[in-house]
Amino acid sequence: MGSRTQVAGKKHSRRGGVNTSNFERKMKKLQTVVPGGHRLHSNEELLIHTADYIVSMKSQLMVLKNALFYKVIKNIKSESKKAIAVIAGDSDSTANLKVNGFIINLSQM
């Protein structure tokens, strides 16, 4: 009656329920991973807070990606203008072009 079987790495009782100690262990771990999770006492609150946290992290990641992309494009535009001036001989600046950490010596081209 109360015996347990192992199916796909999860312990199940013969009544069909998942082993609650495994679930509770994972919820405790989630409380330590999600900021503010230790203050939440119900599983429902923790799961809702976790979902909100994931959405927030995705939004922040998108903002950071866009900011990085803008910075790279701005740097390329600026360095391209310098490169054109050097190649055309309209500039006294060095003949080195630096784009995102790569240095190209234009005087050898």
N, C-alpha and C positions, 0 to 999 in steps of 0.2 A: 503494500500500500504506500508506504512512505519512502520506498527506495528511489534512487536517482540513476539516470542513464546519461551518457555523454553523447551529444549530437553536435557536430560541427563546432567543437571547441567550447560549447556552452553546456552547463549542467541544467538538466530539466528534471522535474519531478514527474512521476508517472501521471500526475494529474494535469500535466501540460504547462505548468508555470515555470518561469525562469528562476534560477537560484537568486534570491533577493540579496544575498550577501555580496555577490559579484556586482550587481547593480549599485548597491550602496557604496561599494569601494570605488566604483567609477565616478559616482556623484561627488564623493569626498575629494577625489583627485581633481575633478572639474572645479570645485570650490577653490582649490589652490592655484589653478591656472588662470581663471577669469578674475580680473581685478574687481574687488568688492564682493567676490563670491562667498567669502567666509562670513559675511554679515547676513546672508540669505539662509533661511532655515527650512524652507519647503523646496522640494524638488521642482515644483511648478515655477516658483519664483526664480530659481537658479537657471532653469532651462530658458525661460523668457529673457532673463538678463544676459545669458550666453548668446542667444540669437541677436539681441540688440548690440552686443559687443562685436559680434562677427560682422554685422552690417556696418558698424562704425569703423572697424579695421579696414574693410573693403573700400569704404569711402576715402579714408586717409591714404590708402595705397594708391587709389586713382589720382588723388590730388598730387601726391609725390611724383608719380609717373609723369603727369602732365607738366609739373614744374621742371622736372629733369629734362623732358623733351624740349620745352621752351628754351631752357638754358643752352642746350646743345645746339639747337637751331640758331639761336642768337649768336653764339660763339662762332658757328660756321659762317654766318653772314658777315660778321665783323672781320674774321680772318680772311675770308674770300676777297673782301674789298681791299685789304692790305696786300694780298697776293697779286691782285690785278694791278695795283699801283706799282709794286716792285717790278713785275714782269714788264710793264709798259715804260719803266724808267722814270715814272713820275714821283718817286718817293725816295727819300734818303734813308728810310728805315732798313733794317737788316733784311737780308734775303731769306730769312727763315720764317716758315709758316708753322704755327702751332695750333693744332686742332685736337681738342680732347686728349691731350697728353702725347700726341704724335707730333714730331717735329720734321718738317720737310724743308730741305735746303733748296731754295728756288734758284740760287745762283748756279747750280749744277745742271739745271734743266735746259 
